[in-house]
Amino acid sequence: MLLYGAGLAVPGGILLSLGGSAFYMIAGLTAIGCAFLLWRGAARAPLLYALLLCGTLIWALWESGLDGWALMPRLGLPILLGLWLLTPSVHRGLRGTTRLARTIIAAASVTGTVLIVIGVTPAAPLASPRLATSASPPTQPADGDWLEYGRDKAGTRFSPLAQVTGANVSQLQLAWSYRVGTPKDLRVALEVSPLKIEERLYLCAGNSDVIALDAESGKQIWRFEAKADPAGIFAGVCRGVAYYRAAAGGGACAERIVSITLDRRLLALNARDGARCPDFGDNGEVNLDVGMGKVEPGYYLVTSAPQIVRGKVVFGGWVTDGQYVGEPSGVVRAFDVVTGKLAWAWDMGRPAASGEPASGEAYTRGTPNSWAPISADEDLGLVYLPTGNATPDYVGSHRRPFDDAYSSSVVALDAQTGALRWSFQTTHHDLWDYDVPSQPTLVDLPNGSLALLQATKRGELFLLDRRTGKPLANVEERAAPATEVPGEHSAPTQPFSVGMPSFAGPPPSESRMWGITPFDQLWCRIKFREARYEGTLTPVGVDRPTVVYPGYLGGMNWGSVAVDPDRRIAVVNSTQVLNYDQLLSRKAADAMGIKPFSASGHGNVGGPVAQSGTPYAARIAPFLSPLVVPCTEPPYGMISAVDLNTRRLLWSRPFGTAEDSGPLLTHSHLPFTMGVPNIGGAVTTRSGLTFIGASQDNYLRAFETATGRELWRTRLPAGGQATPITYWSSSSARQFILIAAGGHGGLQTTPGDYILAYALPKH
């Protein structure tokens, strides 16, 4: 009891001195008084603790309401101490009666426990045991295929298949699995969404191998060994490939798979047998280092599937965050899908030039890149790219006008020429690593508007006219906190999509700090008070840490959104975890040995980052307690739906259980729905289902799109941090749901190399 009291009183006094809550110091002093009375054997000890427990219960309800996860750290340990005081070994040693005190302690303990359990227990899934009565094939063969990374060039992730319904989804079972294989000593991730064309699946592995599988059985048909050089790759990934079918008489490679390797080679392979297409580039490949100047190993690679539009293969590239001024260019390039010749390049530092740089020159270095999946509108002849930031990320004094003009934006380029048609910026003068990671999603609205939905790390969902880039839902410029960093500037206002729901989550406050126990919760409250936080988009400072809300995971990440065009519903999965960031003077960074990342193993990518060439390095980290749990209370992950007719939130619920997360990176095995961080996207179907993995708890789930009710889940052997697909196999007349389960290092999910396909039982 004494240790409990001291553990609250001393840091509670620090919190109070910072302008925080007085409760912890008062509670700690009361517990110390209770310890003294217990030492004296006084019967007043349980009565004093009964008053403390009742006061704690009232305070917890006042701060948290009936949120079970918020009540748990406030009440859990005090209830356990109260139960200890009820044991015979304690009250036998006290002089005088303690019956009233024991009754109060028991009543308060039961009340608090019931409130916690009710608050964390989810509603039961609503699944019916009935099987489908028929196996209706798709009306058009292409309806059963998955032709693009997001199923279509619009990135809707919607399938017209309807065999699997809410009535039979509980009968889904594993139909087959395939092991991609992970080479030793190569840090690669499996986040691929395969393509399905006719009776074949096409995918890429983390080491850049390209694979064709039989869609019915999962048996390998061919595998192209890319033999990519992994030098400098700290986290390689290939999220998808592209498919192209030439018109009649297209030659030996009339159907081809286009993919990009870790070592920056653009490949074209015969879809029939995996052989190189000899008419493409140099024996089926194009060297993407041409025109890039010096590219250090690991500093530039293409992680997302290329987009093919009007005969052009279009892609940007991933550039290592936060290392130095003048990293490789963020140029966007297009190559002829048949010949492999450069068609155009959009280099924002050379707006008048669309070709390859002259000998001895290079594309403009350090420009904002476009690493996320991209979309296209064949009819309009436009390709839509979300852009990143001009490196380094957390300072901006070195940036040029064109860097600031196009960073953290969505841009529309002419697919034929690469000319800029319009751009819309989601964050001005980005100082927070709020690059746009989500594929733009194209939707047609009932009023005839050709719309584009752009999800962002900030949790803002922008609805734009995809012809012009003008907002279709109101966007408001709001005043933003100013930077305190000498020599820096910050944008005076920032755009907020007030015409659409926000997915940033509730803003942080001292009362929303969380922990497993009162002690780490108190630690988080102190750290929050010590940091600077003046609302969303508070710039990172030097003199003290800054609470960054939302953190760099989002909001929404590369999983983007899925749209059901029949019901005009957008399904959005989002994350709510804060960052705790601080700039470091160059002198301090040098003393700490912070250097830019190199293939030899020096430096960091996730943080701290060197930002060489600027006055400041940066210490970047999620806001976690000493027990390695987020300092804000759950939920940390949500899945929601937006009615695109009314532009209002249709439903929203915590996403994922605590089963595979816990303190000190352990697995709690608690099946309670907590809402956990998630990376990956969803798929919607005509039957009104949404399928999604993504969450930290290694499950693939099915939700009812219209209501958000969870109808089915299945345990995955590894983290499902990939966007699933669904397709039709004519061999068995069944609809399959497929997901890659490879895990994710940042989420600490189970690693693996599985491709898993689920279907209803064969009749």
WOWOQUI-V559729 format. One line per field, one symbol per residue. ss: DSSP state (H for helix, E for strand, L for the rest). A space follows every 10 residues. Layout:
ss=???
This chain:
ss=LHHHHHHHHH HHHHHHHLLL LLHHHHHHHH HHHHHHHHHH LELHHHHHHH HHHHHHHHHH HHHHLLLHHH HHHHHHHHHH HHHHHLLHHH HLLLELLLHH HHHHHHHHHH HHHHHHHHHH LLLLLLLLLL LLLLLLLLLL HHHHLELLLL LLLLLLLEEL LLLLLLLLHH HLEEEEEEEL LLLLLLLEEL LLLLEEELLE EEEELLLLLE EEEELLLLLE EEEELLLLLL LLLLLEELLL LEEEELLLLL LLLLEEEEEE LLLLEEEEEE LLLLLELLLL ELLLEEELLL LLLLLLLLLE ELLLLLEEEL LEEEELEEEL LLLELLLLLL LEEEEELLLL LEEEEELLLL LLLLLLLLLL LLLLLLLLLE LLLLEEELLL LEEEEELLLL LLLLLLLLLL HHHHHHLLEE EEEELLLLLE EEEEELLLLL LLLLLLLLLL EEEELLLLLE EEEEELLLLL EEEEELLLLL ELLLLEEEEL LLLLLLLLLL LLEEEELLLL LLLLLLLLLH HHELLLLHHH HHHHHHHHHH LELLLLLLLL LLLLLEEELL ELLELLLLLL EEEELLLLEE EEEEELLLEE EEEEEHHHHH HLLLLLLLLL LLLLLLLLEL LELLLEEEEL LELELLLLLE LELLLLEEEE EEELLLLEEE EEEELLELLL LLHHHLLLLL LLELLLLELL LEEEELLLEE EELLELLLEE EEEELLLLLE EEEEELLLLL LLLLEEEEEL LLLEEEEEEE ELLLLLLLLL LLLEEEEEEL LLL
